[in-house]
Amino acid sequence: MNSNNHEFTSPSVIKLLLVQEHEIENILESLYGIKRASIAGSLYEKVRLRLDTPDNSFIYKLGIALTRPTLAISLAVLVLIFNLLLLKSDVNDSSRTDEGVDYTTATAKDFDEMVFGIVPENQYVYNY
């Protein structure tokens, strides 16, 4: 007898297969008596009435206007122009610097004073 055949005929495997078969039968039995879903008789008329009635709300009109290609493209161009103007103004602002001020050195000196208590020469310490 082959060892592979022995694995499939062991009592635990057979019990597992029987449990699975029983679960499958229970699932299939639960499907008996199921009927196709039906709709209410007036549903078609309600849907047709809703489709035929024009919607005059502001949001509906705004949605229709925004989906027109000419308006959508013109708004996109305006947004791009606005972004370019903002980027250009940031470049101009960053080109202006305060001459003669080295913020890195000032920050390092402040750090030394705060952490190590080191005070550069010719500078007074004020206690508040």
N, CA, C and O atoms as CSV, one atom per row, in Angstrom:
chain,resi,resn,atom,element,x,y,z
A,1,MET,N,N,0.844,-1.174,0.000
A,1,MET,CA,C,0.000,0.000,0.000
A,1,MET,C,C,0.888,1.236,0.000
A,1,MET,O,O,1.858,1.302,0.756
A,2,ASN,N,N,0.570,2.207,-0.833
A,2,ASN,CA,C,1.349,3.422,-0.974
A,2,ASN,C,C,1.030,4.374,0.172
A,2,ASN,O,O,-0.104,4.435,0.646
A,3,SER,N,N,2.033,5.107,0.604
A,3,SER,CA,C,1.817,6.027,1.721
A,3,SER,C,C,0.903,7.179,1.320
A,3,SER,O,O,0.208,7.723,2.179
A,4,ASN,N,N,0.879,7.572,0.039
A,4,ASN,CA,C,-0.014,8.636,-0.416
A,4,ASN,C,C,-1.477,8.218,-0.304
A,4,ASN,O,O,-2.325,9.036,0.055
A,5,ASN,N,N,-1.781,6.968,-0.603
A,5,ASN,CA,C,-3.154,6.482,-0.474
A,5,ASN,C,C,-3.579,6.454,0.982
A,5,ASN,O,O,-4.745,6.686,1.300
A,6,HIS,N,N,-2.638,6.170,1.862
A,6,HIS,CA,C,-2.937,6.100,3.284
A,6,HIS,C,C,-3.338,7.468,3.834
A,6,HIS,O,O,-4.176,7.563,4.730
A,7,GLU,N,N,-2.727,8.534,3.284
A,7,GLU,CA,C,-3.043,9.879,3.750
A,7,GLU,C,C,-4.500,10.241,3.453
A,7,GLU,O,O,-5.153,10.899,4.262
A,8,PHE,N,N,-5.000,9.822,2.319
A,8,PHE,CA,C,-6.355,10.195,1.932
A,8,PHE,C,C,-7.415,9.322,2.579
A,8,PHE,O,O,-8.595,9.671,2.557
A,9,THR,N,N,-7.030,8.218,3.141
A,9,THR,CA,C,-8.011,7.339,3.776
A,9,THR,C,C,-7.929,7.394,5.293
A,9,THR,O,O,-8.546,6.580,5.980
A,10,SER,N,N,-7.171,8.349,5.818
A,10,SER,CA,C,-7.089,8.427,7.271
A,10,SER,C,C,-8.421,8.925,7.828
A,10,SER,O,O,-9.131,9.668,7.150
A,11,PRO,N,N,-8.768,8.530,9.048
A,11,PRO,CA,C,-10.067,8.908,9.615
A,11,PRO,C,C,-10.257,10.413,9.737
A,11,PRO,O,O,-11.374,10.906,9.581
A,12,SER,N,N,-9.196,11.144,10.010
A,12,SER,CA,C,-9.363,12.583,10.157
A,12,SER,C,C,-9.690,13.241,8.814
A,12,SER,O,O,-10.479,14.184,8.765
A,13,VAL,N,N,-9.093,12.754,7.732
A,13,VAL,CA,C,-9.379,13.318,6.409
A,13,VAL,C,C,-10.793,12.971,6.002
A,13,VAL,O,O,-11.505,13.814,5.456
A,14,ILE,N,N,-11.209,11.756,6.257
A,14,ILE,CA,C,-12.568,11.344,5.905
A,14,ILE,C,C,-13.586,12.154,6.696
A,14,ILE,O,O,-14.606,12.569,6.146
A,15,LYS,N,N,-13.326,12.380,7.961
A,15,LYS,CA,C,-14.232,13.173,8.791
A,15,LYS,C,C,-14.320,14.600,8.262
A,15,LYS,O,O,-15.406,15.178,8.212
A,16,LEU,N,N,-13.185,15.170,7.867
A,16,LEU,CA,C,-13.170,16.531,7.327
A,16,LEU,C,C,-13.968,16.596,6.038
A,16,LEU,O,O,-14.728,17.541,5.828
A,17,LEU,N,N,-13.806,15.609,5.175
A,17,LEU,CA,C,-14.560,15.593,3.918
A,17,LEU,C,C,-16.051,15.454,4.171
A,17,LEU,O,O,-16.846,16.083,3.472
A,18,LEU,N,N,-16.451,14.663,5.134
A,18,LEU,CA,C,-17.866,14.504,5.452
A,18,LEU,C,C,-18.454,15.802,6.016
A,18,LEU,O,O,-19.585,16.166,5.694
A,19,VAL,N,N,-17.684,16.493,6.857
A,19,VAL,CA,C,-18.145,17.761,7.415
A,19,VAL,C,C,-18.322,18.783,6.298
A,19,VAL,O,O,-19.315,19.510,6.270
A,20,GLN,N,N,-17.355,18.840,5.375
A,20,GLN,CA,C,-17.457,19.783,4.264
A,20,GLN,C,C,-18.641,19.446,3.371
A,20,GLN,O,O,-19.342,20.345,2.908
A,21,GLU,N,N,-18.871,18.164,3.125
A,21,GLU,CA,C,-20.005,17.746,2.295
A,21,GLU,C,C,-21.324,18.102,2.973
A,21,GLU,O,O,-22.274,18.516,2.309
A,22,HIS,N,N,-21.382,17.944,4.283
A,22,HIS,CA,C,-22.597,18.285,5.030
A,22,HIS,C,C,-22.850,19.803,4.961
A,22,HIS,O,O,-23.991,20.237,4.797
A,23,GLU,N,N,-21.777,20.607,5.088
A,23,GLU,CA,C,-21.927,22.060,5.005
A,23,GLU,C,C,-22.410,22.479,3.622
A,23,GLU,O,O,-23.243,23.377,3.500
A,24,ILE,N,N,-21.895,21.840,2.587
A,24,ILE,CA,C,-22.324,22.152,1.220
A,24,ILE,C,C,-23.791,21.801,1.028
A,24,ILE,O,O,-24.537,22.566,0.417
A,25,GLU,N,N,-24.208,20.657,1.541
A,25,GLU,CA,C,-25.622,20.276,1.431
A,25,GLU,C,C,-26.515,21.267,2.170
A,25,GLU,O,O,-27.593,21.603,1.680
A,26,ASN,N,N,-26.085,21.745,3.345
A,26,ASN,CA,C,-26.873,22.733,4.087
A,26,ASN,C,C,-27.004,24.042,3.295
A,26,ASN,O,O,-28.066,24.665,3.283
A,27,ILE,N,N,-25.931,24.443,2.647
A,27,ILE,CA,C,-25.975,25.670,1.847
A,27,ILE,C,C,-26.923,25.507,0.669
A,27,ILE,O,O,-27.727,26.396,0.386
A,28,LEU,N,N,-26.833,24.391,-0.009
A,28,LEU,CA,C,-27.713,24.163,-1.153
A,28,LEU,C,C,-29.177,24.055,-0.727
A,28,LEU,O,O,-30.061,24.536,-1.436
A,29,GLU,N,N,-29.441,23.437,0.410
A,29,GLU,CA,C,-30.814,23.331,0.898
A,29,GLU,C,C,-31.385,24.690,1.281
A,29,GLU,O,O,-32.594,24.907,1.197
A,30,SER,N,N,-30.509,25.610,1.704
A,30,SER,CA,C,-31.000,26.937,2.069
A,30,SER,C,C,-31.446,27.726,0.847
A,30,SER,O,O,-32.154,28.725,0.976
A,31,LEU,N,N,-31.038,27.285,-0.338
A,31,LEU,CA,C,-31.435,27.973,-1.560
A,31,LEU,C,C,-32.815,27.554,-2.071
A,31,LEU,O,O,-33.385,28.225,-2.932
A,32,TYR,N,N,-33.349,26.461,-1.553
A,32,TYR,CA,C,-34.668,26.004,-2.007
A,32,TYR,C,C,-35.732,27.001,-1.585
A,32,TYR,O,O,-35.709,27.508,-0.464
A,33,GLY,N,N,-36.644,27.273,-2.465
A,33,GLY,CA,C,-37.741,28.173,-2.149
A,33,GLY,C,C,-37.443,29.638,-2.422
A,33,GLY,O,O,-38.289,30.502,-2.195
A,34,ILE,N,N,-36.251,29.913,-2.905
A,34,ILE,CA,C,-35.917,31.306,-3.215
A,34,ILE,C,C,-36.599,31.679,-4.517
A,34,ILE,O,O,-36.575,30.928,-5.492
A,35,LYS,N,N,-37.207,32.853,-4.514
A,35,LYS,CA,C,-37.893,33.334,-5.712
A,35,LYS,C,C,-37.171,34.557,-6.247
A,35,LYS,O,O,-36.434,35.233,-5.528
A,36,ARG,N,N,-37.395,34.821,-7.505
A,36,ARG,CA,C,-36.790,35.978,-8.136
A,36,ARG,C,C,-37.365,37.256,-7.543
A,36,ARG,O,O,-38.556,37.326,-7.239
A,37,ALA,N,N,-36.516,38.265,-7.380
A,37,ALA,CA,C,-36.969,39.532,-6.814
A,37,ALA,C,C,-37.919,40.210,-7.784
A,37,ALA,O,O,-37.747,40.137,-9.001
A,38,SER,N,N,-38.921,40.868,-7.227
A,38,SER,CA,C,-39.870,41.587,-8.068
A,38,SER,C,C,-39.886,43.058,-7.652
A,38,SER,O,O,-39.592,43.397,-6.506
A,39,ILE,N,N,-40.229,43.907,-8.590
A,39,ILE,CA,C,-40.262,45.340,-8.313
A,39,ILE,C,C,-41.702,45.783,-8.118
A,39,ILE,O,O,-42.649,45.115,-8.531
A,40,ALA,N,N,-41.828,46.928,-7.479
A,40,ALA,CA,C,-43.159,47.490,-7.297
A,40,ALA,C,C,-43.699,47.919,-8.664
A,40,ALA,O,O,-42.930,48.283,-9.553
A,41,GLY,N,N,-45.007,47.875,-8.822
A,41,GLY,CA,C,-45.626,48.184,-10.103
A,41,GLY,C,C,-45.416,49.624,-10.534
A,41,GLY,O,O,-45.353,49.902,-11.731
A,42,SER,N,N,-45.307,50.535,-9.598
A,42,SER,CA,C,-45.214,51.948,-9.964
A,42,SER,C,C,-43.770,52.428,-10.099
A,42,SER,O,O,-43.547,53.615,-10.338
A,43,LEU,N,N,-42.790,51.546,-9.953
A,43,LEU,CA,C,-41.404,51.965,-10.016
A,43,LEU,C,C,-41.036,52.507,-11.393
A,43,LEU,O,O,-40.360,53.530,-11.498
A,44,TYR,N,N,-41.476,51.831,-12.441
A,44,TYR,CA,C,-41.154,52.280,-13.798
A,44,TYR,C,C,-41.737,53.665,-14.055
A,44,TYR,O,O,-41.073,54.515,-14.648
A,45,GLU,N,N,-42.960,53.899,-13.618
A,45,GLU,CA,C,-43.582,55.207,-13.829
A,45,GLU,C,C,-42.840,56.305,-13.066
A,45,GLU,O,O,-42.680,57.414,-13.577
A,46,LYS,N,N,-42.386,56.003,-11.844
A,46,LYS,CA,C,-41.640,56.988,-11.056
A,46,LYS,C,C,-40.307,57.339,-11.716
A,46,LYS,O,O,-39.918,58.506,-11.759
A,47,VAL,N,N,-39.618,56.331,-12.225
A,47,VAL,CA,C,-38.340,56.564,-12.887
A,47,VAL,C,C,-38.555,57.379,-14.155
A,47,VAL,O,O,-37.820,58.334,-14.405
A,48,ARG,N,N,-39.558,57.013,-14.962
A,48,ARG,CA,C,-39.841,57.735,-16.202
A,48,ARG,C,C,-40.210,59.188,-15.907
A,48,ARG,O,O,-39.765,60.084,-16.625
A,49,LEU,N,N,-41.008,59.443,-14.874
A,49,LEU,CA,C,-41.401,60.797,-14.505
A,49,LEU,C,C,-40.176,61.608,-14.080
A,49,LEU,O,O,-40.052,62.779,-14.439
A,50,ARG,N,N,-39.281,60.993,-13.324
A,50,ARG,CA,C,-38.073,61.686,-12.863
A,50,ARG,C,C,-37.158,62.032,-14.042
A,50,ARG,O,O,-36.545,63.100,-14.056
A,51,LEU,N,N,-37.063,61.135,-15.029
A,51,LEU,CA,C,-36.229,61.387,-16.194
A,51,LEU,C,C,-36.830,62.460,-17.099
A,51,LEU,O,O,-36.091,63.239,-17.701
A,52,ASP,N,N,-38.124,62.510,-17.200
A,52,ASP,CA,C,-38.794,63.460,-18.090
A,52,ASP,C,C,-38.922,64.849,-17.490
A,52,ASP,O,O,-39.028,65.825,-18.234
A,53,THR,N,N,-38.916,64.970,-16.165
A,53,THR,CA,C,-39.072,66.265,-15.506
A,53,THR,C,C,-37.732,66.987,-15.487
A,53,THR,O,O,-36.750,66.446,-14.977
A,54,PRO,N,N,-37.672,68.206,-16.036
A,54,PRO,CA,C,-36.400,68.936,-16.009
A,54,PRO,C,C,-36.067,69.395,-14.599
A,54,PRO,O,O,-36.947,69.785,-13.831
A,55,ASP,N,N,-34.785,69.341,-14.274
A,55,ASP,CA,C,-34.317,69.762,-12.954
A,55,ASP,C,C,-33.841,71.201,-13.070
A,55,ASP,O,O,-32.914,71.484,-13.829
A,56,ASN,N,N,-34.450,72.102,-12.340
A,56,ASN,CA,C,-34.118,73.511,-12.422
A,56,ASN,C,C,-33.301,74.002,-11.237
A,56,ASN,O,O,-33.245,75.207,-10.989
A,57,SER,N,N,-32.670,73.099,-10.502
A,57,SER,CA,C,-31.900,73.521,-9.342
A,57,SER,C,C,-30.579,74.170,-9.786
A,57,SER,O,O,-30.089,73.923,-10.888
A,58,PHE,N,N,-30.027,74.991,-8.913
A,58,PHE,CA,C,-28.783,75.708,-9.211
A,58,PHE,C,C,-27.629,74.734,-9.409
A,58,PHE,O,O,-26.818,74.910,-10.320
A,59,ILE,N,N,-27.548,73.718,-8.573
A,59,ILE,CA,C,-26.435,72.768,-8.653
A,59,ILE,C,C,-26.487,71.987,-9.964
A,59,ILE,O,O,-25.450,71.711,-10.567
A,60,TYR,N,N,-27.682,71.635,-10.399
A,60,TYR,CA,C,-27.828,70.916,-11.676
A,60,TYR,C,C,-27.359,71.807,-12.824
A,60,TYR,O,O,-26.625,71.355,-13.703
A,61,LYS,N,N,-27.781,73.065,-12.817
A,61,LYS,CA,C,-27.378,73.987,-13.889
A,61,LYS,C,C,-25.877,74.248,-13.851
A,61,LYS,O,O,-25.239,74.345,-14.899
A,62,LEU,N,N,-25.311,74.362,-12.656
A,62,LEU,CA,C,-23.872,74.564,-12.523
A,62,LEU,C,C,-23.109,73.355,-13.061
A,62,LEU,O,O,-22.094,73.509,-13.740
A,63,GLY,N,N,-23.593,72.165,-12.760
A,63,GLY,CA,C,-22.958,70.955,-13.267
A,63,GLY,C,C,-22.998,70.881,-14.775
A,63,GLY,O,O,-22.021,70.474,-15.405
A,64,ILE,N,N,-24.117,71.269,-15.362
A,64,ILE,CA,C,-24.228,71.275,-16.820
A,64,ILE,C,C,-23.259,72.298,-17.413
A,64,ILE,O,O,-22.596,72.021,-18.413
A,65,ALA,N,N,-23.177,73.485,-16.794
A,65,ALA,CA,C,-22.291,74.532,-17.307
A,65,ALA,C,C,-20.828,74.115,-17.217
A,65,ALA,O,O,-20.053,74.383,-18.135
A,66,LEU,N,N,-20.440,73.462,-16.120
A,66,LEU,CA,C,-19.035,73.082,-15.940
A,66,LEU,C,C,-18.602,71.940,-16.848
A,66,LEU,O,O,-17.409,71.747,-17.079
A,67,THR,N,N,-19.560,71.188,-17.359
A,67,THR,CA,C,-19.201,70.076,-18.240
A,67,THR,C,C,-19.051,70.509,-19.686
A,67,THR,O,O,-18.659,69.701,-20.528
A,68,ARG,N,N,-19.349,71.752,-19.994
A,68,ARG,CA,C,-19.138,72.241,-21.351
A,68,ARG,C,C,-17.638,72.423,-21.565
A,68,ARG,O,O,-16.952,73.006,-20.725
A,69,PRO,N,N,-17.139,71.930,-22.675
A,69,PRO,CA,C,-15.682,71.955,-22.894
A,69,PRO,C,C,-15.082,73.358,-22.907
A,69,PRO,O,O,-13.993,73.558,-22.369
A,70,THR,N,N,-15.755,74.320,-23.501
A,70,THR,CA,C,-15.153,75.653,-23.584
A,70,THR,C,C,-14.974,76.261,-22.201
A,70,THR,O,O,-13.935,76.859,-21.920
A,71,LEU,N,N,-15.961,76.117,-21.341
A,71,LEU,CA,C,-15.847,76.658,-19.987
A,71,LEU,C,C,-14.797,75.900,-19.180
A,71,LEU,O,O,-14.015,76.503,-18.444
A,72,ALA,N,N,-14.784,74.589,-19.320
A,72,ALA,CA,C,-13.819,73.782,-18.569
A,72,ALA,C,C,-12.388,74.116,-18.987
A,72,ALA,O,O,-11.510,74.239,-18.132
A,73,ILE,N,N,-12.145,74.262,-20.273
A,73,ILE,CA,C,-10.799,74.579,-20.748
A,73,ILE,C,C,-10.400,75.983,-20.321
A,73,ILE,O,O,-9.260,76.205,-19.913
A,74,SER,N,N,-11.331,76.939,-20.411
A,74,SER,CA,C,-10.988,78.305,-20.007
A,74,SER,C,C,-10.696,78.387,-18.510
A,74,SER,O,O,-9.798,79.127,-18.107
A,75,LEU,N,N,-11.425,77.653,-17.680
A,75,LEU,CA,C,-11.134,77.636,-16.247
A,75,LEU,C,C,-9.776,77.001,-15.965
A,75,LEU,O,O,-9.044,77.459,-15.087
A,76,ALA,N,N,-9.443,75.961,-16.700
A,76,ALA,CA,C,-8.142,75.314,-16.515
A,76,ALA,C,C,-7.011,76.270,-16.899
A,76,ALA,O,O,-5.985,76.316,-16.222
A,77,VAL,N,N,-7.189,77.027,-17.972
A,77,VAL,CA,C,-6.174,77.995,-18.389
A,77,VAL,C,C,-6.034,79.094,-17.333
A,77,VAL,O,O,-4.919,79.512,-17.023
A,78,LEU,N,N,-7.143,79.558,-16.785
A,78,LEU,CA,C,-7.078,80.581,-15.740
A,78,LEU,C,C,-6.335,80.075,-14.506
A,78,LEU,O,O,-5.545,80.810,-13.914
A,79,VAL,N,N,-6.577,78.854,-14.125
A,79,VAL,CA,C,-5.882,78.279,-12.973
A,79,VAL,C,C,-4.380,78.194,-13.250
A,79,VAL,O,O,-3.573,78.506,-12.374
A,80,LEU,N,N,-3.998,77.776,-14.459
A,80,LEU,CA,C,-2.579,77.702,-14.807
A,80,LEU,C,C,-1.930,79.083,-14.791
A,80,LEU,O,O,-0.812,79.232,-14.297
A,81,ILE,N,N,-2.615,80.095,-15.323
A,81,ILE,CA,C,-2.070,81.457,-15.308
A,81,ILE,C,C,-1.899,81.940,-13.875
A,81,ILE,O,O,-0.879,82.542,-13.537
A,82,PHE,N,N,-2.890,81.679,-13.036
A,82,PHE,CA,C,-2.810,82.085,-11.628
A,82,PHE,C,C,-1.632,81.403,-10.936
A,82,PHE,O,O,-0.911,82.039,-10.167
A,83,ASN,N,N,-1.435,80.120,-11.204
A,83,ASN,CA,C,-0.301,79.402,-10.614
A,83,ASN,C,C,1.035,79.971,-11.086
A,83,ASN,O,O,1.964,80.117,-10.291
A,84,LEU,N,N,1.132,80.290,-12.366
A,84,LEU,CA,C,2.367,80.866,-12.884
A,84,LEU,C,C,2.651,82.217,-12.238
A,84,LEU,O,O,3.799,82.518,-11.914
A,85,LEU,N,N,1.620,83.029,-12.049
A,85,LEU,CA,C,1.815,84.317,-11.390
A,85,LEU,C,C,2.294,84.143,-9.948
A,85,LEU,O,O,3.159,84.884,-9.481
A,86,LEU,N,N,1.734,83.172,-9.258
A,86,LEU,CA,C,2.181,82.911,-7.887
A,86,LEU,C,C,3.627,82.448,-7.848
A,86,LEU,O,O,4.403,82.889,-7.000
A,87,LEU,N,N,3.990,81.561,-8.761
A,87,LEU,CA,C,5.375,81.086,-8.797
A,87,LEU,C,C,6.326,82.218,-9.124
A,87,LEU,O,O,7.406,82.305,-8.538
A,88,LYS,N,N,5.947,83.091,-10.051
A,88,LYS,CA,C,6.800,84.211,-10.412
A,88,LYS,C,C,6.970,85.173,-9.239
A,88,LYS,O,O,8.063,85.697,-9.021
A,89,SER,N,N,5.898,85.408,-8.485
A,89,SER,CA,C,6.011,86.309,-7.339
A,89,SER,C,C,6.872,85.686,-6.242
A,89,SER,O,O,7.575,86.417,-5.545
A,90,ASP,N,N,6.845,84.375,-6.064
A,90,ASP,CA,C,7.707,83.710,-5.081
A,90,ASP,C,C,9.167,83.819,-5.475
A,90,ASP,O,O,10.025,83.997,-4.610
A,91,VAL,N,N,9.465,83.717,-6.750
A,91,VAL,CA,C,10.844,83.830,-7.218
A,91,VAL,C,C,11.348,85.239,-6.957
A,91,VAL,O,O,12.483,85.421,-6.517
A,92,ASN,N,N,10.518,86.233,-7.223
A,92,ASN,CA,C,10.942,87.618,-6.982
A,92,ASN,C,C,11.156,87.877,-5.493
A,92,ASN,O,O,12.098,88.576,-5.121
A,93,ASP,N,N,10.308,87.334,-4.648
A,93,ASP,CA,C,10.452,87.527,-3.210
A,93,ASP,C,C,11.715,86.868,-2.679
A,93,ASP,O,O,12.373,87.410,-1.791
A,94,SER,N,N,12.059,85.700,-3.216
A,94,SER,CA,C,13.224,84.995,-2.712
A,94,SER,C,C,14.516,85.622,-3.219
A,94,SER,O,O,15.578,85.398,-2.638
A,95,SER,N,N,14.441,86.409,-4.298
A,95,SER,CA,C,15.654,87.049,-4.784
A,95,SER,C,C,16.050,88.230,-3.907
A,95,SER,O,O,17.209,88.644,-3.923
A,96,ARG,N,N,15.114,88.776,-3.148
A,96,ARG,CA,C,15.431,89.863,-2.224
A,96,ARG,C,C,16.020,89.274,-0.955
A,96,ARG,O,O,15.410,88.417,-0.315
A,97,THR,N,N,17.198,89.735,-0.599
A,97,THR,CA,C,17.818,89.250,0.629
A,97,THR,C,C,18.251,90.452,1.446
A,97,THR,O,O,18.458,91.546,0.922
A,98,ASP,N,N,18.377,90.228,2.700
A,98,ASP,CA,C,18.898,91.265,3.578
A,98,ASP,C,C,20.411,91.170,3.532
A,98,ASP,O,O,21.007,90.221,4.042
A,99,GLU,N,N,21.018,92.167,2.914
A,99,GLU,CA,C,22.463,92.130,2.757
A,99,GLU,C,C,23.146,92.399,4.090
A,99,GLU,O,O,22.686,93.217,4.888
A,100,GLY,N,N,24.221,91.714,4.311
A,100,GLY,CA,C,25.001,91.943,5.510
A,100,GLY,C,C,24.522,91.156,6.717
A,100,GLY,O,O,25.108,91.277,7.792
A,101,VAL,N,N,23.474,90.352,6.573
A,101,VAL,CA,C,22.971,89.573,7.705
A,101,VAL,C,C,23.178,88.103,7.389
A,101,VAL,O,O,22.692,87.597,6.377
A,102,ASP,N,N,23.888,87.441,8.246
A,102,ASP,CA,C,24.102,86.013,8.083
A,102,ASP,C,C,23.265,85.298,9.130
A,102,ASP,O,O,23.646,85.202,10.296
A,103,TYR,N,N,22.118,84.798,8.692
A,103,TYR,CA,C,21.181,84.173,9.633
A,103,TYR,C,C,21.726,82.871,10.189
A,103,TYR,O,O,21.399,82.503,11.318
A,104,THR,N,N,22.544,82.170,9.430
A,104,THR,CA,C,23.111,80.915,9.917
A,104,THR,C,C,24.024,81.175,11.104
A,104,THR,O,O,23.957,80.465,12.108
A,105,THR,N,N,24.873,82.184,10.997
A,105,THR,CA,C,25.788,82.507,12.094
A,105,THR,C,C,25.019,82.990,13.310
A,105,THR,O,O,25.327,82.613,14.441
A,106,ALA,N,N,24.013,83.831,13.072
A,106,ALA,CA,C,23.225,84.332,14.199
A,106,ALA,C,C,22.532,83.182,14.908
A,106,ALA,O,O,22.455,83.166,16.137
A,107,THR,N,N,22.041,82.243,14.165
A,107,THR,CA,C,21.357,81.106,14.779
A,107,THR,C,C,22.347,80.252,15.559
A,107,THR,O,O,22.025,79.780,16.649
A,108,ALA,N,N,23.529,80.047,15.029
A,108,ALA,CA,C,24.530,79.244,15.728
A,108,ALA,C,C,24.962,79.915,17.028
A,108,ALA,O,O,25.146,79.242,18.042
A,109,LYS,N,N,25.124,81.231,17.004
A,109,LYS,CA,C,25.505,81.948,18.223
A,109,LYS,C,C,24.395,81.844,19.265
A,109,LYS,O,O,24.658,81.614,20.446
A,110,ASP,N,N,23.160,82.013,18.821
A,110,ASP,CA,C,22.042,81.898,19.761
A,110,ASP,C,C,21.980,80.513,20.365
A,110,ASP,O,O,21.696,80.364,21.553
A,111,PHE,N,N,22.243,79.497,19.556
A,111,PHE,CA,C,22.224,78.122,20.045
A,111,PHE,C,C,23.309,77.911,21.096
A,111,PHE,O,O,23.064,77.301,22.137
A,112,ASP,N,N,24.506,78.417,20.820
A,112,ASP,CA,C,25.604,78.286,21.786
A,112,ASP,C,C,25.241,78.952,23.108
A,112,ASP,O,O,25.517,78.412,24.179
A,113,GLU,N,N,24.626,80.120,23.029
A,113,GLU,CA,C,24.242,80.824,24.254
A,113,GLU,C,C,23.205,80.045,25.038
A,113,GLU,O,O,23.299,79.922,26.259
A,114,MET,N,N,22.219,79.523,24.333
A,114,MET,CA,C,21.126,78.834,25.019
A,114,MET,C,C,21.570,77.504,25.616
A,114,MET,O,O,21.225,77.193,26.756
A,115,VAL,N,N,22.320,76.728,24.869
A,115,VAL,CA,C,22.654,75.370,25.296
A,115,VAL,C,C,23.887,75.337,26.195
A,115,VAL,O,O,23.867,74.730,27.266
A,116,PHE,N,N,24.940,75.982,25.759
A,116,PHE,CA,C,26.202,75.855,26.471
A,116,PHE,C,C,26.501,77.029,27.383
A,116,PHE,O,O,27.426,76.955,28.191
A,117,GLY,N,N,25.756,78.090,27.276
A,117,GLY,CA,C,26.022,79.273,28.082
A,117,GLY,C,C,27.242,80.029,27.618
A,117,GLY,O,O,27.796,80.839,28.361
A,118,ILE,N,N,27.669,79.770,26.386
A,118,ILE,CA,C,28.839,80.445,25.839
A,118,ILE,C,C,28.398,81.798,25.296
A,118,ILE,O,O,27.494,81.879,24.464
A,119,VAL,N,N,29.039,82.850,25.771
A,119,VAL,CA,C,28.723,84.196,25.311
A,119,VAL,C,C,29.928,84.723,24.553
A,119,VAL,O,O,31.036,84.740,25.089
A,120,PRO,N,N,29.727,85.154,23.309
A,120,PRO,CA,C,30.866,85.703,22.561
A,120,PRO,C,C,31.425,86.941,23.253
A,120,PRO,O,O,30.724,87.609,24.012
A,121,GLU,N,N,32.668,87.234,22.988
A,121,GLU,CA,C,33.308,88.408,23.582
A,121,GLU,C,C,32.599,89.673,23.116
A,121,GLU,O,O,31.969,89.699,22.059
A,122,ASN,N,N,32.714,90.705,23.916
A,122,ASN,CA,C,32.121,92.012,23.633
A,122,ASN,C,C,30.601,91.948,23.568
A,122,ASN,O,O,29.976,92.755,22.880
A,123,GLN,N,N,30.013,91.012,24.266
A,123,GLN,CA,C,28.557,90.928,24.271
A,123,GLN,C,C,28.103,90.786,25.707
A,123,GLN,O,O,28.685,90.013,26.468
A,124,TYR,N,N,27.081,91.516,26.086
A,124,TYR,CA,C,26.596,91.496,27.452
A,124,TYR,C,C,25.450,90.513,27.583
A,124,TYR,O,O,24.674,90.311,26.649
A,125,VAL,N,N,25.355,89.902,28.765
A,125,VAL,CA,C,24.275,88.978,29.041
A,125,VAL,C,C,23.287,89.683,29.959
A,125,VAL,O,O,23.648,90.214,31.009
A,126,TYR,N,N,22.055,89.672,29.539
A,126,TYR,CA,C,20.996,90.283,30.346
A,126,TYR,C,C,20.144,89.186,30.932
A,126,TYR,O,O,19.706,88.288,30.214
A,127,ASN,N,N,19.904,89.243,32.212
A,127,ASN,CA,C,19.002,88.304,32.867
A,127,ASN,C,C,17.655,88.984,33.037
A,127,ASN,O,O,17.572,90.044,33.658
A,128,TYR,N,N,16.653,88.422,32.520
A,128,TYR,CA,C,15.308,89.012,32.604
A,128,TYR,C,C,14.544,88.447,33.746
A,128,TYR,O,O,13.395,88.828,33.969
